[in-house]
Amino acid sequence: MVRPHSPTPLSRPCANSPPDLQLNRIRAEEFYGEHKGKPFFPNLVNFMTSGPIWALVLAKPGAILAWRALMGPTNVFTARAEKPKW
């Protein structure tokens, strides 16, 4: 949630979630399983399990597509070609 004129976003975890969440190795490897075997996979899992995470609930029709559009291309070369400036 962002309040008007607030310099930083304010966050509230899901009602049944602990305030600090940390992804364990098993869950991280499962979540990022599509990348298993790729050279960056071990570093990705190490990074994602190295500290607290923010769990988001995407709640709207087409939420995943909207989130991906907001984030932009995941391939660095595509991103540079299609979205070179902010």
N, CA, C and O of each residue as an XYZ file, in Angstrom:
344
protein
N       0.849     -1.155      0.000
C       0.000      0.000      0.000
C       0.902      1.228      0.000
O       1.902      1.256      0.716
N       0.568      2.224     -0.778
C       1.307      3.481     -0.792
C       0.347      4.583     -0.370
O      -0.727      4.745     -0.948
N       0.745      5.322      0.627
C      -0.070      6.448      1.068
C       0.340      7.692      0.295
O       1.520      7.870     -0.007
N      -0.631      8.567     -0.033
C      -0.273      9.797     -0.742
C       0.777     10.590      0.032
O       0.714     10.698      1.256
N       1.728     11.132     -0.691
C       2.797     11.961     -0.120
C       3.730     11.176      0.800
O       4.491     11.771      1.563
N       3.678      9.866      0.733
C       4.584      9.052      1.541
C       5.845      8.791      0.730
O       5.746      8.378     -0.426
N       7.029      9.018      1.296
C       8.259      8.827      0.519
C       8.573      7.362      0.236
O       9.317      7.066     -0.699
N       8.025      6.447      1.017
C       8.310      5.028      0.803
C       7.027      4.225      0.875
O       6.103      4.589      1.603
N       6.964      3.115      0.110
C       5.779      2.267      0.196
C       5.676      1.613      1.570
O       6.689      1.300      2.195
N       4.473      1.414      2.023
C       4.226      0.714      3.273
C       3.706     -0.667      2.933
O       2.870     -0.811      2.041
N       4.182     -1.673      3.621
C       3.793     -3.037      3.301
C       3.160     -3.696      4.499
O       3.531     -3.436      5.644
N       2.213     -4.544      4.224
C       1.584     -5.343      5.258
C       1.592     -6.779      4.778
O       1.020     -7.063      3.725
N       2.217     -7.702      5.503
C       2.235     -9.087      5.058
C       0.832     -9.682      5.089
O      -0.066     -9.145      5.737
N       0.655    -10.783      4.392
C      -0.627    -11.487      4.414
C      -1.007    -11.783      5.855
O      -0.136    -11.981      6.702
N      -2.284    -11.814      6.131
C      -2.780    -11.962      7.496
C      -2.223    -13.192      8.196
O      -1.970    -13.149      9.400
N      -2.029    -14.285      7.470
C      -1.548    -15.507      8.118
C      -0.070    -15.768      7.862
O       0.401    -16.885      8.074
N       0.671    -14.758      7.410
C       2.093    -14.915      7.154
C       2.910    -14.294      8.274
O       2.538    -13.254      8.818
N       4.028    -14.934      8.620
C       4.914    -14.296      9.595
C       5.509    -13.025      8.992
O       5.640    -12.936      7.771
N       5.872    -12.043      9.811
C       6.381    -10.786      9.275
C       7.669    -10.942      8.474
O       7.864    -10.228      7.490
N       8.549    -11.852      8.869
C       9.782    -12.103      8.121
C       9.699    -13.496      7.513
O       9.595    -14.493      8.226
N       9.745    -13.551      6.185
C       9.713    -14.824      5.485
C      11.074    -15.090      4.885
O      11.721    -14.179      4.367
N      11.507    -16.325      4.952
C      12.755    -16.694      4.301
C      12.530    -17.981      3.534
O      12.026    -18.964      4.076
N      12.907    -17.963      2.278
C      12.754    -19.109      1.397
C      13.835    -20.129      1.733
O      15.017    -19.791      1.795
N      13.428    -21.379      1.949
C      14.455    -22.395      2.190
C      14.906    -22.989      0.856
O      14.263    -22.789     -0.175
N      16.007    -23.714      0.891
C      16.623    -24.227     -0.330
C      15.681    -25.144     -1.117
O      15.609    -25.053     -2.342
N      14.970    -26.014     -0.426
C      14.063    -26.938     -1.108
C      12.983    -26.168     -1.862
O      12.720    -26.448     -3.032
N      12.359    -25.201     -1.195
C      11.297    -24.418     -1.840
C      11.854    -23.566     -2.989
O      11.207    -23.429     -4.028
N      13.045    -22.996     -2.805
C      13.649    -22.184     -3.859
C      13.954    -23.035     -5.093
O      13.694    -22.617     -6.221
N      14.503    -24.217     -4.874
C      14.809    -25.100     -6.008
C      13.530    -25.538     -6.716
O      13.518    -25.693     -7.937
N      12.453    -25.737     -5.954
C      11.171    -26.093     -6.546
C      10.598    -24.899     -7.332
O      10.159    -25.050     -8.473
N      10.609    -23.720     -6.708
C      10.039    -22.532     -7.331
C      10.754    -22.179     -8.636
O      10.107    -21.825     -9.622
N      12.082    -22.276     -8.644
C      12.880    -21.928     -9.816
C      13.278    -23.164    -10.620
O      14.249    -23.122    -11.376
N      12.540    -24.259    -10.467
C      12.852    -25.534    -11.099
C      13.019    -25.476    -12.604
O      13.787    -26.259    -13.163
N      12.323    -24.572    -13.274
C      12.446    -24.467    -14.731
C      13.858    -24.082    -15.155
O      14.232    -24.270    -16.313
N      14.646    -23.543    -14.220
C      16.011    -23.119    -14.529
C      17.064    -24.136    -14.080
O      18.261    -23.908    -14.261
N      16.628    -25.249    -13.498
C      17.574    -26.263    -13.024
C      18.432    -26.745    -14.194
O      17.929    -27.006    -15.286
N      19.729    -26.856    -13.942
C      20.650    -27.275    -14.992
C      21.283    -26.113    -15.737
O      22.260    -26.306    -16.460
N      20.743    -24.903    -15.574
C      21.329    -23.733    -16.228
C      22.494    -23.238    -15.360
O      22.486    -23.429    -14.143
N      23.480    -22.610    -15.977
C      24.676    -22.203    -15.224
C      24.403    -21.292    -14.028
O      25.130    -21.346    -13.036
N      23.370    -20.462    -14.108
C      23.099    -19.505    -13.036
C      22.247    -20.070    -11.903
O      22.060    -19.400    -10.887
N      21.730    -21.283    -12.055
C      20.790    -21.838    -11.078
C      21.352    -21.875     -9.651
O      20.671    -21.415     -8.734
N      22.563    -22.401     -9.421
C      23.068    -22.418     -8.036
C      23.159    -21.025     -7.413
O      22.810    -20.845     -6.246
N      23.624    -20.041     -8.181
C      23.719    -18.676     -7.650
C      22.341    -18.088     -7.374
O      22.159    -17.377     -6.387
N      21.372    -18.378     -8.236
C      20.004    -17.907     -8.033
C      19.440    -18.457     -6.729
O      18.881    -17.709     -5.927
N      19.584    -19.757     -6.516
C      19.075    -20.381     -5.294
C      19.808    -19.828     -4.070
O      19.180    -19.533     -3.053
N      21.119    -19.687     -4.161
C      21.877    -19.125     -3.034
C      21.402    -17.717     -2.698
O      21.216    -17.387     -1.527
N      21.206    -16.889     -3.714
C      20.761    -15.522     -3.477
C      19.358    -15.500     -2.873
O      19.116    -14.790     -1.897
N      18.444    -16.263     -3.438
C      17.053    -16.227     -2.994
C      16.868    -16.819     -1.595
O      15.846    -16.569     -0.955
N      17.830    -17.591     -1.116
C      17.747    -18.151      0.235
C      18.649    -17.418      1.222
O      18.779    -17.839      2.371
N      19.271    -16.328      0.785
C      20.259    -15.649      1.630
C      19.664    -14.669      2.634
O      20.380    -14.187      3.511
N      18.383    -14.363      2.530
C      17.792    -13.403      3.450
C      16.288    -13.382      3.318
O      15.709    -14.200      2.604
N      15.649    -12.446      4.008
C      14.188    -12.359      3.977
C      13.660    -12.055      2.574
O      14.354    -11.452      1.756
N      12.438    -12.476      2.313
C      11.777    -12.202      1.041
C      10.482    -11.448      1.294
O       9.980    -11.423      2.418
N       9.949    -10.842      0.266
C       8.630    -10.210      0.296
C       7.708    -11.090     -0.521
O       7.942    -11.294     -1.712
N       6.683    -11.606      0.088
C       5.693    -12.402     -0.621
C       4.583    -11.472     -1.091
O       4.026    -10.709     -0.301
N       4.265    -11.539     -2.375
C       3.233    -10.690     -2.946
C       2.044    -11.534     -3.377
O       2.204    -12.675     -3.811
N       0.875    -10.978     -3.258
C      -0.333    -11.619     -3.751
C      -0.781    -10.819     -4.967
O      -1.118     -9.641     -4.855
N      -0.782    -11.463     -6.122
C      -1.221    -10.813     -7.350
C      -2.683    -11.187     -7.549
O      -2.992    -12.328     -7.891
N      -3.573    -10.243     -7.339
C      -5.003    -10.545     -7.339
C      -5.753     -9.654     -8.316
O      -6.287     -8.609     -7.945
N      -5.781    -10.084     -9.561
C      -6.602     -9.425    -10.576
C      -6.613    -10.344    -11.786
O      -5.706    -11.162    -11.939
N      -7.594    -10.233    -12.632
C      -7.577    -11.042    -13.850
C      -6.332    -10.720    -14.676
O      -6.019     -9.552    -14.906
N      -5.641    -11.737    -15.110
C      -4.433    -11.530    -15.911
C      -3.266    -10.987    -15.118
O      -2.400    -10.315    -15.679
N      -3.223    -11.261    -13.825
C      -2.202    -10.679    -12.948
C      -0.780    -11.043    -13.373
O       0.107    -10.189    -13.353
N      -0.554    -12.293    -13.755
C       0.800    -12.716    -14.129
C       1.258    -11.978    -15.382
O       2.386    -11.488    -15.434
N       0.394    -11.895    -16.391
C       0.758    -11.175    -17.611
C       1.024     -9.700    -17.327
O       1.961     -9.123    -17.877
N       0.212     -9.091    -16.479
C       0.405     -7.680    -16.131
C       1.727     -7.485    -15.387
O       2.446     -6.520    -15.645
N       2.048     -8.395    -14.469
C       3.305     -8.305    -13.715
C       4.498     -8.449    -14.656
O       5.469     -7.701    -14.548
N       4.428     -9.407    -15.574
C       5.532     -9.600    -16.524
C       5.697     -8.395    -17.437
O       6.821     -8.012    -17.763
N       4.583     -7.792    -17.852
C       4.662     -6.584    -18.679
C       5.321     -5.443    -17.904
O       6.112     -4.685    -18.465
N       4.996     -5.322    -16.624
C       5.591     -4.291    -15.786
C       7.096     -4.510    -15.623
O       7.881     -3.565    -15.694
N       7.488     -5.764    -15.403
C       8.900     -6.094    -15.164
C       9.744     -5.998    -16.429
O      10.941     -5.722    -16.351
N       9.137     -6.221    -17.591
C       9.874     -6.163    -18.852
C      10.515     -7.487    -19.192
O      10.378     -8.460    -18.450
N      11.217     -7.531    -20.316
C      11.830     -8.771    -20.778
C      12.862     -9.297    -19.784
O      13.575     -8.525    -19.143
N      12.929    -10.623    -19.666
C      13.897    -11.230    -18.745
C      15.247    -11.472    -19.420
O      16.265    -11.597    -18.739
N      15.264    -11.539    -20.731
C      16.521    -11.714    -21.454
C      17.190    -10.356    -21.590
O      16.582     -9.409    -22.088
N      18.428    -10.257    -21.152
C      19.116     -8.962    -21.109
C      19.247     -8.334    -22.490
O      19.140     -7.115    -22.619
N      19.475     -9.136    -23.520
C      19.642     -8.587    -24.865
C      18.305     -8.079    -25.418
O      18.250     -7.034    -26.065
N      17.237     -8.827    -25.155
C      15.902     -8.383    -25.558
C      15.531     -7.108    -24.812
O      14.982     -6.175    -25.399
N      15.831     -7.070    -23.524
C      15.508     -5.902    -22.711
C      16.221     -4.659    -23.248
O      15.622     -3.588    -23.349
N      17.481     -4.805    -23.586
C      18.236     -3.650    -24.113
C      17.697     -3.174    -25.451
O      17.688     -1.977    -25.737
N      17.242     -4.131    -26.279
C      16.723     -3.764    -27.595
C      15.319     -3.159    -27.514
O      15.017     -2.186    -28.205
N      14.468     -3.737    -26.670
C      13.064     -3.310    -26.612
C      12.797     -2.186    -25.616
O      11.945     -1.333    -25.866
N      13.508     -2.172    -24.495
C      13.264     -1.199    -23.435
C      14.577     -0.556    -22.989
O      14.972     -0.691    -21.831
N      15.257      0.146    -23.910
C      16.587      0.668    -23.552
C      16.572      1.788    -22.515
O      17.576      2.011    -21.840
N      15.459      2.490    -22.380
C      15.396      3.591    -21.418
C      14.183      3.407    -20.538
O      13.215      2.760    -20.939
N      14.222      3.965    -19.345
C      13.101      3.854    -18.409
C      12.071      4.794    -18.801
O      11.028      4.875    -18.151
